[in-house]
Amino acid sequence: MANVIKLRKGLDINLKGKASQEFMSVKEPGFYALVPDDFTGITPKVVVKEQEYVMAGGPLFIDKNHPELKFVSPVSGVVTSVERGARRKVLNIVVEAAAEQDYEEFGKKDVNALNGESVKAALLEAGMFAFIRQRPYDVIADPTMYPKAIFVSAFDSNPLAPDFEFALKGEEANFQTGLDALSKMAKTYLSISVKQKAAALTQAKNVTITAFDGPNPAGNVGVQINHISPVVKGETAWTIGAEAVIFIGRLFNTGRVDMTRKVAVTGSEVLKPAYCKLKVGALLTNVFSGNVTTGRDLRYISGNVLTGKKVNPNGFLGAFDSQLTVIPEGDDIHEMLGWIMPRFNQFSVNHSYFSWLLGNNKEYVLDARIKGGERHMIMSNEYDKVFPMDIFPEYLVKAIIAGDIDRMEALGIYEVAPEDFALCEFVCSSKVEVQRIVRAGLDMLRAEMA
């Protein structure tokens, strides 16, 4: 029986538009793009030219600081554009998929016969190492470092999050192979939900299993690390998403790169919320076409409503995202008396509306409005109610704003990521962009330590 950790702090936001456990057919997107900004902490160097043909699994760009760290194409085809912004910054690299797919052949490998260095070399060669992140700093992992442990979260507790047990069906062997490979590099911890019953999770081999029970953000890997084995100064821990573990398993079992995800298309403005199969970086035009509300402004998000990235309806799927969300923009709404008006259809953390009397099963339609401007103060004790880590979030945020690195270190910045503060940002009465502040603090600390 797995060790069970009960979390009491947090907040579940029950939104309308959860994906039903069925697949919707989506026409082949045709175009795919890798966005270097998805891979935090790297300096990209493009290694292909426009109109050049690339194989699936062939490198599109590398990290200048670690040339062995490759970022590979999800499909074979012609590089149609290398888009750059200010100061020649690489914005994205777009590949038009060929009718017949050609794959780089990396060869099938028996993970049990490999050691940690051989596994790492195979992941670097095929571009799969790019899906491993590290604490501290929440950046793409440094391949020259040796982590104290690797952490995998097999569930997502964010609003409308995809069900990984559904995504795991048919991929059980690849998932176990991926875990086997990770365990060769360092001790590996698999975190599951107490609600999950799939044998591939509860009986996974070569990993230490911990079950979590509690509200969001129980599924955040940072929260799990804090309760299992906190990261202190001088230590490094690696994290990887459960879907990326399947990518690694496919690599060793087939010898090819296959970055196909089961993506949940969710949100109140989606006509038929369901799952679809998409490769990393897929063009989203065909996913949304004919399946969203018309006649109003919509917010399209690659990811969830708390931590996702705003995209255009003809944008691309984020490299780490297994969810797409569509909600109202809210710019056409004018409410009488604003928040003072008593309402039953508005979500409120502090019982400002009577909707809390309707229980936890009511589904809400939330839009993208902030509903107020930023104040130059942080309300006391707001963050702590939804932050289930042994850290004082308000004091840490204030230390980051002040640029006090010693104080940031003392308050636990080495083990946090912006996503851990998503709920703090959601409940913040002062409308402070907490995630942006934490990201800036991590970047500041990383530059200082370098």
N, C-alpha and C positions, 0 to 999 in steps of 0.2 A: 504494500500500500504506500502510495506516494505521500510525502510529507505535505500537510495542508497548512497554508498560511491564510489567516482571515484578516481582511482589510476592512476598516470601518469608515475611513475618510474617503471622500470622492463624491461623484455626482453622475448619475445616469440620466441622459437626455433622450427621452423617447420621442423620436421624430417619425413622421409619416413617410412611407416610401421604402420600406425594407424589401430587399430583393427576395422573391420567391425562389425556392430551390428547384429551378428548372433553367434550361438554356434557351436563349434567344438566338436566332440565326442572324449573323452580321456578315454583310458582303465583305470580301477581302479588301482591307484598307488601301492597299496599293503602295502607300508611302510610309516610311518609318524614319524616326529621327532620334538620335541620341543628343541629349542636352547636357553639356558639361556641368551646368549649375546644379543638376540633380546629384552630382557626386561631390559633396562638400569637402573642401580642403585640398583639392588638387589644382595644379596649373596645367591646363591641357596643351598638348602639342599635336596638331593634326598631322596624320601620316598618310592621308589619301588626297587625291586631287579631284576636282569636279570632272565628271564624265568617266571616271575610273570605275572599273568593275571590281566588286568585292564579293567574297564568299561569306556565307553565314558563318560567323565565328571569326572572321577576319578583322584585324584591328582598324578602327577609325581614328582614334587618337590615343595618346599615351600621357602619362604624368611626367612633366619635365623633371621633377625632383626624384622620381623613381621610374626610370624608363621601362623597367620590367613590368610595371603595372599597366595593363592594356584594357581598353574599353572597346568592345567588339560589336560588329553589326549583328542585329538579330535575324537578318535575312540576307540572301544574296541578291545582287542587283547593281544598278548604276548609281553612283553618287551624283545626285542632281544639283545639290547646292551645299556650300559651306558658308553659312550666314554669320556675318561678323557685325559687332556693334561698335560703340565708342572705344577708341584706343585698340582697335583690332581684336577686341574680346570675342572669342568664339561663342556664338549663341546656340547654334545647333548644326548638326550634320545630317542631311536628309538623303535617304536611299530609296530609290524606286525599285520595288521588289520585282524580280524576274518571274516569268510564268513558270519556269522549272527551277526549283531550288537546288543550289550547289552548296555543299557543306565542307568546311575544313575538317579533315579527318584527324582526330587526336588519338584515336585508338582506344578500344575498351581496356579497362584496367581492373584488376582485382584489388579492391581497397585493402583487404586483409593482408595482402602481400607487400604493402607499401609502408614506409615510415612517414613521419610528419613532414620532413623536408621534401620527400617525393610528392606528397599530396599538395603541399604549398606550390611546388614548381608546376604541377599539372594545372592547378587553379589559375596561376599567373599566366601560363601559356595560353589558356583558353578564355581568359578574360573574366572568369567567374570570381576571382578574388575581389573584383570591383564592387561586389555586393556585400562585402564584410566591412562593418564600421567599427570604430574603436571608442572606448571611453578611456581617458578624458578627451574632451574637445568635440565629440560626436562628429568625426570626420571619417573619410575612407581610411581603412586601417593601413598602417605603415608595415609593409611586408618584411622589413628588417627587424621588427620587434618580435618579442616572444611574450604572448599574453599569459596572465595567470589562469584565465579560463575563457571559454566561449559560451555565450548565452543565446538561447533561441526561445522566442515566445511563440507558442503555437495557437494563440488566440488574440483577438482584437476586441477591446471593450468600448471603442469609440462609437459615436452615433451611427446607426445603420451599417455597422461594420460587416464585412463578409464572414461567412461561417467557414472556418478552415476545415472542419470535418467534412463539409460538402466538397470543398476543393481538393481534399486529400483522396477522395474515392478514385480508385484506379491508379493512384500514384504511391501506394504504400511502400512498394519495394524501392522506388527511387528515393523516397523520404528517408528510409532506413539507411540506404547506401550513403546519402548525404550526411546523416548523423555519424555514421561510421568514419567517413572521411574527416569530419571536423574533430572527432575524438582522437584522431591520430596526431593532430597538431597541438591540442591542449585539452584539459578536462572540460567536458561539455555539460552544460545544464539545460534541460528542457523544461520549460514552464508551461503548464496546461491549466485549463479551467476545471473547477470541480464538476461542471456540467458536461464536460466532454467524456465520451465513453468509448471512442474508437480504439481498438486494440493497438493500432499503429502508434498511438500516442501514449496510452496508459501502460503499454508493455514494451515500449521502445527500448532497444538494447544499447549498451555502451554509453549511456548518458545517466545523469542524476536527475530524476523527475521530481518536480515540485508542483503541487496543485495550489491555485490561488482562488480565493472566494471573496467577492466584494465588488463594489461598484467601480466604474471607470475612474481612474486610469489603471486598474488592476492588470490590464493587458499590456501596459507599457513595459518594455524590457528594462528601462531605467528604474522603475519602481521595483521590479523583480530583483534586479541586482542589489538594490539597497537593502532588501530583506534577506537575501541569500548570502552575498559576499561583497560588501561595499568596497568601492574603489577608493584608495587613498593615494596621496602624492607619491609618485615613483612607481605606481602599479599601472598596468594596462590590461583592459578587458576588451574582448571582441564581441560584437553582436551581429546577428544575421537574421533576416526575416525567414519565416517558415517556407514561403513560396520559393525563396532563393535556395533553400536547402534541397528542394526538389530539383532545381536547375543543376545543382552539383551532382545529385544522384544520377540524373540523366546523362551528364557528361561521362561519368565513370562507367555506366551501364551500356551506353550506346556509342561512346567515342565522339559524340557530336554535341554542339551547342544548340540547345532548344530552350528558348526563353519565353515559352507560351505560359500565360497565366490564366486562371479562371477569375474574371473580373466581375464584381458586383456593380450593376448599374442601378443607382438608388436615388432617392429624393422625392419630395412631394410633387415635383413638376415632371417626373417621369411617368408616362402613361402605363407602361408595363415594366415595373422593376423586376429584373431577373439577372441571370449570369450570362456572360459570353466569354469566349476564349479569344484572347488577344496576346500578341507578342509585345514585349517591352518596346515602347516608343511608337506604337501604332497610331496612325491618323484616326481621329475620333469622329470624323464627319458622318460616316455610315452608322456609327453607334447611336448617335442622337437623332439622325434624320427620321422624321415621322414618329418619333417615340417620346417627344416632349410637348408640353403645353405651348400653344401658339397665342400670339396677341398680347404678350407682356414681356417685359425685360427679365431675363433669367441670369443667374450666376452659375457658371459651369466650373466644377472643381475636380481636379485630379487628386483623389484622396478623400478624406472625410471633411466635415464642416469645421472641425476644430484645428486641424493641422495641415489640411490639403492646400494645394496651389491653384489659384485662379487661372483658368485656361480659356481659350476661345473655343467655340463649338467645332471649329476645324483645327484645333490644336492637337497635341500629341500626348499619349499616355506617359505619365512619369515613370522613371526607371524603377522606383521602389513601390509603386502604387498598385493595389489590387482592388481598388474601389473608385467609382466615378459617381459624383453627386451633382444633382441639379436642384436648386432652390430658387425662390423668387428673389429678384434683386431688391425689391421693396421701395424703389424710387417713385412709385405711383400711388403710394399709400399715405393717406392723411387721416390721422385718428383724432376724433373729437376729445379734447381735454388731455390728450397724451396719456401718460402713465397714471394720471389721477383717476381716470375713468375705470370703474370696476368692470372686470371682464372675466369670462370663463374659458376663453379660447387662447389665452396667452400663457406661456411658460414663465414661471418666476421661481427663483431660488429662495427668495426671502418671504414668500407668501404674500407678495404685494397684490396678487390677484386671487380670486376665489377658486381658480382652476385646481389648486392643490387639494381641494376637497373631493375632487373626482378620482383620486387615487393615482397609482403609477402606471395604469394601463392605457391612459388617454394618450393618443398620438397627436403631436403638435406640428403645425406648419410654421417654421421660423424662416424669416428672410435675412438678407445680408446687411441690414441696417445696424449701425452701431448704437443708435438711440442716445446720442449725447456726445459732448466733446470731451477731450482729455483735460483732466484736472491735474494740478501740480502737487499732488499728494497721493499717498497710498493709504487706503482705509485699513485700520488695524484689525487683524484677525480674520480678514476675508479669505485670504489665500490658504491659511492653515486648515480651514474646514474641508477643503477639497484636495489637499496635498498629502498623500499617505506615505511620505518619506521622512526619515529622521533628520530633517533639515528645516531651518527657519526660512521659508521662501521670501517673506517680505524683507527681512534683513539682507538676504543674499541679493535680491534685486536692487536694493538701495546701495549696497556695496559696489555692484556693477556700475550703476549710474554715477557713483562718485569716483570710479576708477581705482578703488582701493584693492590692489591685488592681494595683499596680505590678508585682508579681511575676507575677500572672496575665497581664498584657499581655506581659511579657517571655517567658513560656513558651508563647505562641501561642493564647490563648483566642479570638482574633478569628476563627479559621478552623475551629473545632470545633463540633459539635452533640452532644447527648446520645447519639444513635444511634451515633456513632463510638466510644463507650466501652461499648457493649453487651457485647462480648466480654470486656472488662476486668472488668465486673461478673459475668459468667458464671464466669470462672476465679478470682475473688477468694476466697482462703482466709478472709479476714476478713469475708466476707458484707456488704461495704460497698455501699450503694445508690449506685453511682457515677453513673448516669444522672441521678438526682434531684439529686445534688450539682452536677453540671455545669450542669443547667438552672437551679438556684438561682444559680450563679456568673454565668451569662449574664444573668439578670434583674438581678442586683446591678450588674453592669457597665453594663448598658443604663440603669438608673435613675441611676447616677452620671454617665454621659456626657450624659444629658438635662438 
